């Protein structure tokens, strides 16, 4: 590379190793060499080449500057980092090649283009010292949070909740990759996790940094990474660092969030079929993100829960207020992300106009709240004031329909700037003058087809067809010859061209300067705008929860700390929406300190899983401050919800279905407390029958035997032997799902009833599933044989001093068993072992006769 441009390119490229460099060249971002060869197939654009000097060529491809967001997103989502190189001086003032430099490095975590409106896009950082520290930042909204914990599992639970697009790690943590599987990881030098960068930037939060030193180290690395990837940018929309304390929020691990389908369906990341899909009638992106956050982090403090319920109750009783607020909120733009764009200098005139239009709604919203009887909502009115004059300034300055580009003019409204008005008059008046000149020249020359045009190369010109070229006056100076026409200029046209073009260029430059001034003015209001955004988001969520409550006939739950869950005619909030009205069968729930483990039996498809999830979702909804689907509900404070539902392999970790199941159970028993709610749906199915039964039995015992440990537990099982535990433990009680028999068929009643199920109805369920009739008949025959030959487990009341109960009575050892136990199996061939089995069978048959 020996040309001046290629030498400049190489110097800039060396500043950002490991990235694809977007090199601004005119109206395109060009990529060269290996970058071009890598990017072209991903972006599905043509790969070409250009001269690199010394007779050599280099691969090249490019994308239009105005389509940057789309192409940038494709490369980053493909796992690449992109360095954006812009011209940093005006080409008109350049001496030699125009100066260029990298203005931004875009990675998966710093991407702000093409991100989901209703989901946060996090960059995260993890550090380990005496504690584990986690920090995460959404660059598009300015949300910056951190916390620390002594427990890696707790950190991984929070990490899975935020699901960062990129994770920063020191080298020693990346050497142990298992916890970070599935995340896009970037290694950062250990020194970037220390220093005073955060303390200097947020001096008012020194107490926070002292209380959470390891979380601060994680946050420091994140902040330094942000400054490195956005040189010269002051992210003023990041106004504070927040943290959270475990005693304020309900603990929901990744399995619970998945199994309850809170925000993502088990069928994928789609929203349909989730609790969020039912509760989300929000009108704004602000409200949508906040509601998702509330669902993922329910409250624990009763006062905070009741405050939310009070607001929802106010709104449920005023349909006009709900309607009017929803209408106004539907016109609200995403203030958080608008402030993000202002902060890092990419906001255009349309963005500022969107800000003005949103803030202009505040007087109407204040009026609605003030005139309503919703006392709790009225407290928000003072938080929606103080920007009326600023809004008027923006509205008076900005053209109501500005272009996307910052430098194409037509940004500033007429009447805002005298200088803009004068230049605009010259520009528009000049165009009228050109049209007038065209008419006068046609009359002077007699050439009716004469026309005046313009292009960037020659400027204004007079065009005459070849047939009329001989009629051109002497003062016409030939400028260009075409195949069928000649183009001329005149001194008069050239003089006015300079005046018009000069005015247009000055106008565009002036409008750009005025826009930058307005943008800086907005920057000074970022803090108050973000506070308003938070208030509007909360109002939006409250209106949504109230509207859902009214439409779906929810009731206000009572939140107490009495250890009881009392639900009358509870319904599953998601399933009932998928059925016709009144089809869903409601069920009651009664659990207390003295009755805290419900053992649920019944056939598959009868509704056990739906019922258990229903109880968990009603409890969770109450803790986010939502009304619940029931006739009445009194919910004790629950600190954690756990679920053990379904079974699947973890192939990436090399773990079987049974191992995954056991790990989930171990996790629950490790972290559950006496205030937890546990959902156990079939334990022990991934191993041999007696192994599974033994484990399920032991888990049930553990949950009812531990002193001062009586979590509310719903335990569904096919092991009917466990139902006898009700006789031994006062805290355990049996429930079953009602079934009605009609000959060989069954009808599921979907009703949860006291007591144990008499049968499992497996063959009847198989018939409903459509298995072939011969197969069903064979299964029925085998079932009868098994039931007649296999002895039922014997249950006897255990001695009082014994704390673990025997599953079966152990018989005296049979002589044949003693003989088999002494066989030298390791010395026998397969043929010898088979012959022994035949002999053994003959001896047994002989003894029976």
Secondary structure by P-SEA (a helix, b strand, c coil): cccaaaaaaaaaaaacccccccccccccccccaaaaaaccccccbbbbcccccccbbbbbbbbbccaaaaaaaaaaaabbbbbbbcccccccccccccbbbbccccccccccccccccbbbbbbccccccbbbbbbbccccccccccccccaaaaaaaaaaacccbbbbcaaaaaacccccccbbbbbcccccccaaaaaacccaaaaaaacaaaaaaaaaaaaaaaaaccccccccccbbbbbbcccbbbbcaaaaaaaccccccccccccccccccccccccaaaaaaaaaaaacccccaaaaaaaaaaaaaaaacaaaaaaaaaaaaaccaaaaaaaaaaaccccaaaaaaaaaaaaaaaaaaaaaaaccccccccccccccccaaaaaaaaacccccccccccccccccccccaaaaaaaaaaaaaaaaaaaaaaaaaaaaccccccccccccccbbbbbccccccccccccccccccccccccccaaaaaaaaaaaaaaaaaaaaaaaaaaaaaaaaaaaaaaaaaaaaaaaaaaaaaaaaaaaaaabbbbbbbbcccbbbbccccccccccccccccbbbbbbbbcccccbbbbbbcccccaaaaaaaaaaaaaaaaacccccccbbbbccccccccccbbbbcccccccaaaaaaaaaaaaaacccccbbbbbccccccccaaaaaaaaaaaaaaaacccccccbbbbbbccccccccccccccbbbbbbbbbbcccbbbbccccccccccccaaaaaaaaacccaaaaaaaaaaaaaaaaccccccccccccccccccccccccccaaaaaaaacccccccaaaaaaaaaaaaaaaaaaac
